[in-house]
Amino acid sequence: MSFVTVNGVQLYYEIRGEGKPLLLIMGITAASAVWEKHVSHWEKEYQCILFDNRGVGLSDKPEGPYTTAQMADDSAALLDALSIPNAAIVGVSMGGAIALQMSIRHPEKVSAMVAMCPWASCDRKGEAIFRHITHIKAHLRPEQFASFMQLLIFDKPTFDDDAEFEGLLSGQKGAALEAIQQPLHGLEAQAEACITHDVVAQLSQIKLPTLVIGGKQDMFVPEWMVQEVSDGIPNSELHLYN
């Protein structure tokens, strides 16, 4: 296991594959291991850099609140610590918000960006969802919390597909067995970062090649949030899946 101290916190990271560097930034509640299905393909062509955000996994979990700007600075500092001048970045959900901040605050370190289910600002409903996630975390067992997050993230076709549904059940069982559970204060700190994230006015500063991905039926990160990101970034490409 590899660790590096940046911005006063120790981050766990892993490097897999060879080629051009690809920094992977995970979403709220999740450790870097959730990238596994993606990395198993990407590592064949890229040097994949995975890490646990502050507040989760094997990284430090200081008291919050956190901000996406702070976590973007963590990401940039990780590249510096690894002597990687710049990288393509892929961020999902909260990681997509962090990727936007990194592209704004550290453009010289980003060669291209894929923002998966990102948002540029959080409305009242979004804030209510994030706060409810923390309330649920405080009252449910890990497997029950995993089930709740699956209900937010996955749509009907996933539950209808036998193989996919078995994967969801397996994920719930795995959550119950995880040796390192995210503490409530870590989730609360990450949730504050999601709620306070607002880069609408800065999106036009992003000049690098950008692909924005979202779901038309996504309940967690609705289409309007993804569209707002794409509309704000000059010459970005948008893909909305059904």
Beta strands, then each sheet from edge to edge (+ up, - down):
strand 1: 2-6
strand 2: 9-16
strand 3: 20-25
strand 4: 46-51
strand 5: 87-92
strand 6: 110-116
strand 7: 210-215
strand 8: 237-241
sheet 1: 1+ 2- 4+ 3+ 5+ 6+ 7+ 8+
end
